[in-house]
Amino acid sequence: MWGLIVSICLVFGFSPALAAVDQGPWLRYAQHAADLQDSGGGGHALDSTPIDVDAAVQESHGGGGQCKRADGTLSYFLCQAQATLFGSIERVLLPLMILLALLALSTLALWFYTRRAANAARIAAEYVPAVERAYVFGGPTDLFLLHDQASVRLAMQNYGRTPAVVRGWLVEFVAQEPHGKKPAYDAAKRTDANEILEPDKLFSPATTFRSEIPAPFFIIGYIAYDDVFRKPHVTRFCVGVARDGKAGYAGHPAWNAYD
């Protein structure tokens, strides 16, 4: 980007100098001949005004008549050297500005390419864990309801492509349907574990969870696990049980969320 800014400054800064480049004796001679034809000389050499040879030589070497021998030999040669030096600089500036412009364009193209490659790498880094990680889902199963007393078991399955490490689970019975957006549980009912769950494998702890609340009631809980990238995840569930034993998802969506 800095190269592009420098190139633009050089182009606009030296454009007046390039516009003022000496046109040269041959162009001035052609203009002089055209003026003679317009003056009524008929375009013949005999009718034209005699050309001052010294003036022509002086113009060709002095940059438009600015350098005159009448000013002194030293001044004349200094003037000639200055005209030659600045003429060379003007001839060098144009290729230099073109080179700087090409450099700025190449820098800009490289910046766009680098940014595009970085975005592709970031997307790939986010895509791989999302596809290859474990996804564990589960909830209460084997519901048994007798005289308003119920018991359930917990089942879970890994639907991902890589193993999961189950860190724990919780099953709790509540009388009121949860409606809050922030799930809350009784930490004393949590069961810690370190169970490896392979892809497409079903796992059910041997524990049977019994309800002290008569139906209808609600079963809430979660399953905590880590994926192979060592990132923790939680799958939550909230199931309502009616008096006739029918069960279905209940509560706020946050109580059935997963990540």
N, C-alpha and C positions, 0 to 999 in steps of 0.2 A: 504493500500500500504506500509506503514512503517513496518507493521508486516512481510510482505513478504521479504522486504529488510533485516530486522534483521535476519530472518530465514536463508536466503542465506549466510549471513556473518558468522553465527554460524556454518553452515554445513561446509563451506570451512575453517573456522578458526580452528575447532576442529577435522577435519578429520585426520591430522597427529597424534593427541593425541590418537584417537580411533584406528588408525593403530598400535600404539605402545603399546596397552594394553598387559599386561603380559599373556602369553599363558597358564600358569598354570603348576604345577608339573606333572599332569597325561599326558599331551601332550608331555612334555619333556621326560617322562618315556617311552612312546610309541616310540618316536624317538630313544631313547637310545637302546631299544630292537631291533629295526630295524637295527641299526648300528651294533649290535652284530651279527645278522644273516648274514649280508653282510661281516663280518670280517672272516667268515669261521668257526664259532663255531658250525655249524650244527643246530642251533636253540635250543640246549639243555641247561638246566640250569647249568649242570656240566661243560659245555665248556665255559660258559659266564664268563666275568670278575666279580669279587665280587663287589657288589654295596656298595658304601660308605654311610652308613646310616646317618651319621652326615651331609654329603653333601646334601643328599636328603632332610633331614629335614630342613637344612638351606635354600635350594632352595625353598621349599614349604612355608617358612615363611619369607624369606628375599628378595623375588622378583628377582630371577635369580642370586643369589649369591652375590648381591651387599651389603647386610648387613652381616657383620662378627663379631663374638664375640671377635675376636682378636683386634678389634678396641676399645674395651671398652664396658662395659655394657650400659652406658648412650648413647653412640653413636649408639649402636645396637638397643636399644629401640626407639630412635629418628628415626632411619632409618625405623624400622618396622611401627612406627606410620605414617610416611610420605607415605609409600607404601600403607598402609590401607586407609589413607585419600584420596589420589589421585585415588586409585582404586574405592572408593565409588563415588567420583565426576564423574569419567568416566561412571560409571553405571547409574548415575542420568542424565547425559547430554543427552544421546540418547532419553529417553522419553521426556525430556524437549524440545529438538529440534523438535521432532515429534509433540508435542503439539503446539509449535509456528508455525510450518508449517500449521497445521490444522486451527489455528486461522487466519493466513494470508489468506488462501483459503476462509474461511468463510467471512472475511472482503471484499475480492475481489468480492465474489458472492453477498454480500449485496450491494456493490457499484453499480454493474451492475443492480440489481433489482431496487434500488432506482432511478437510472438514467432512466430506462425504464418506471417506474411509473410516473416520472416527465414529460417525453416526452408525455406519454399518456394523462396526465392531461392538458398539454399545447395544444395538438391537440384538445381535447374535448372543451377546453375554446375558441379556435378559431372557432370550428365547430358550436357550438350552436348559437352564434350571426349571423353567415352567413346564417344559415337555418331559424332562427326565425325572422329575422329583416324584415322591410318593404322595398319594391322595388316599387318606384313610377316612372312611365313613362308617357310621354305626349308630346303635341305639338299643333300646330295650327290646327283648324278644322273649318268647316262651312265657307269655303272660298267663298266669293262673289266678282265677278269681273265685273265691268260695266264701260265702257269708260275709260279703263286703271286705274280706281280707284278700290281699293280692300279693303275688310274688312274681318277680321277673328276673331274667338274666340279661347280660350285656353281650352283644356280638359286634364285631367290627371286621372290616375287610379292606385290604390295600388294593386300590384300583389304579395305582401308578405303575411306572416302569422300573422303579428301583426300590430297594427295601426301605422300610420305615422302622424307627426305634420308638416303640411306645413307651412313654415316660410315666403315664398314669391315667386314671379315669376317675369319674365321680358319678354316682347315681343317687338322686334325692327325690323324695316324695313331698309334694306341697298340696295344700287344699285349695289355694286360690291360683287362678291362671295368671302367669306373669305378663305384665304389659310394659314394664320399663324398658328403655332402650339400652340400658347397661346391665348385662347379666350379673347376678351375684349368687354365690353358693355358700354352703356350710363347709368350710375348709376341713372340718373334722371328718367328713365323709369321703374325703379323697383317698384313693389307693395308689401308692407309688409303685412303679414297675420299671423294668428294663428289658422289655420283650421285643425281639426282632420279628417284624412282620414282613414276609416276603411278598413280592407282587402277586396279585390274584389269590392270595391266601386268606382264609377266614379264621378268625381267632375269637374264642369266647372264654372268658375267665370262668373258673369253677365256682365262683361265689354266686350265691342266690340272694337277691335283694328283696326284702320284705317290707310291705307298707304297713304303718301303724295308723294310717288314715283310711277310713272307709270310703268306698267309691260314692260319688265321683271324686277323682283326684288327678293330679298332674305329675308326670315323671320328668324331671329335668336333670341335666348333666352334661358332661363333655368328655372328649378323648384328647389327650395331649400327646404329641409325638414329634420327633425330629426326622428330617429327611437326610439323604446322603450328603447334602451340602451343609449339614449341621445348622440348619435353620429350623426353629421351632414353629409348630402349627397347632391349631386347636379346631376340633370339630364339635359343635354343640348340638343338643337335641332337646326338644320339649314336646311331650306327648300327653294328650288328654285321654283319660280312661273314664267311660260312662258306667252307669250302674249295670248295664247289660253286658259289660265287658268289651264293648266296641272302643277302639283306640284310633287316634288320628293326631296329626301335627297341630299344635296350638301355640298360643303366646305370640309375642312380638317377633318379627323376623330375626332380630338380633339373637334370640335364644335358639335359633336353628341355623345360625351362620357358620361358615367355615372359611379358612384362609389357606 
